[in-house]
Amino acid sequence: MTKVHVSLPAEAERNVRAFIDEVDDRLSSEEDTCEVVTQTLVDLHGDREAYERWQSGEDLSAAERVRLQGYDPCNATLESEYYAEKDESRFTESKYLQWLWRQFDATPMADNIHFALRFRQMLANHLFDECGEGCRFFKGITFTYGHNISVGDNTVIHDDVHLDDRGKLTIGDRVSISDGVHLYSHDHDVVDQTAIRNFHTVVEDDARVTYDAMVRAGIRVGENSVVGARSVVQGDVPKHHIVAGTPAKTIRVKPGWESVADPKRDRLVNRQDEREIPYDLPEGLDAFDEFQRTLTPPDDPDAPNADADD
């Protein structure tokens, strides 16, 4: 698809650049990140006057107070905040930045492509473990933490993509991730779904993962490969292969790459175990099971009443 260069009018461009540079400078300084996020969101949502009235102690409705306090990420929780194995020292900072990213996407400015792509690139430079140049991050992208993600140069991630970095997620150069894709780096035990294993998931250079596909944790999507729409990838995708289906399998090798492509296989090989990331839970953890299920299978000799019918 051929594209053309588009730019904003000069005055709009100056204002956009000034705002992005201001937020970038503040996030790079010694200023408290939580305060930077709060003040940025207050202004982005046009709520400065009401916020100042609230801060001065004026009487506001309960709904107004809840709205205004929601600009402060300390007054909100994210799902990943409840994960016991998270790196607490890194999560606090990444939570603030992730909150700014998500709440920015709730503003009208998030649909201004020329502005929003640059703003998210700036945020990714602070949030991700690594982020290359020339990346394009579209609306509705979500993360687990953000700080376990590495992205190369000139990569594009489209609308409503979920980047699960509960383990570790590495995305290479010139990668294209289409709308609605889910890239996972953690998996659940089939019996006890509260038991979690974390993995390193990799999407190599020049790969393309197309619409609504799912890549399972610990999988490697090979260089210059293509994952077909709505595919479920449960094994490593060989370099230069086109895969599709549920579960995904090789359809063909990319035309012109046959001589350098990995051998064609009947099925994709799952090497998840080789990429597991072990973790330790904190001592004295006050854990809870939100499901409260009976986890012992009835055929297990240790199950309650296993010999009741004997």
HELIX and SHEET records of a PDB file:
HELIX    1   1 ALA A   10  SER A   28  1                                  19    
HELIX    2   2 THR A   33  LEU A   44  1                                  12    
HELIX    3   3 ARG A   48  GLN A   55  1                                   8    
HELIX    4   4 ALA A   62  GLN A   69  1                                   8    
HELIX    5   5 PRO A   73  ASN A   75  5                                   3    
HELIX    6   6 GLU A   79  TYR A   82  5                                   4    
HELIX    7   7 GLU A   88  PHE A  104  1                                  17    
HELIX    8   8 PRO A  108  ASP A  111  5                                   4    
HELIX    9   9 ILE A  113  LEU A  127  1                                  15    
HELIX   10  10 GLN A  272  ARG A  275  5                                   4    
SHEET    1   A 5 GLU A 130  CYS A 131  0                                        
SHEET    2   A 5 ILE A 149  VAL A 151  1                                        
SHEET    3   A 5 LYS A 168  ILE A 171  1                                        
SHEET    4   A 5 ILE A 196  VAL A 203  1                                        
SHEET    5   A 5 HIS A 186  HIS A 188 -1                                        
SHEET    1   B 5 GLU A 130  CYS A 131  0                                        
SHEET    2   B 5 ILE A 149  VAL A 151  1                                        
SHEET    3   B 5 LYS A 168  ILE A 171  1                                        
SHEET    4   B 5 ILE A 196  VAL A 203  1                                        
SHEET    5   B 5 ARG A 220  VAL A 221  1                                        
SHEET    1   C 5 GLU A 130  CYS A 131  0                                        
SHEET    2   C 5 ILE A 149  VAL A 151  1                                        
SHEET    3   C 5 LYS A 168  ILE A 171  1                                        
SHEET    4   C 5 ILE A 196  VAL A 203  1                                        
SHEET    5   C 5 GLU A 276  ILE A 277 -1                                        
SHEET    1   D 7 ARG A 136  PHE A 137  0                                        
SHEET    2   D 7 VAL A 156  ILE A 157  1                                        
SHEET    3   D 7 SER A 176  ILE A 177  1                                        
SHEET    4   D 7 ARG A 208  VAL A 209  1                                        
SHEET    5   D 7 VAL A 226  VAL A 227  1                                        
SHEET    6   D 7 HIS A 241  GLY A 245  1                                        
SHEET    7   D 7 ALA A 248  VAL A 253 -1                                        
SHEET    1   E 5 THR A 142  PHE A 143  0                                        
SHEET    2   E 5 HIS A 162  LEU A 163  1                                        
SHEET    3   E 5 HIS A 182  LEU A 183  1                                        
SHEET    4   E 5 MET A 214  VAL A 215  1                                        
SHEET    5   E 5 VAL A 232  VAL A 233  1                                        
END                                                                             
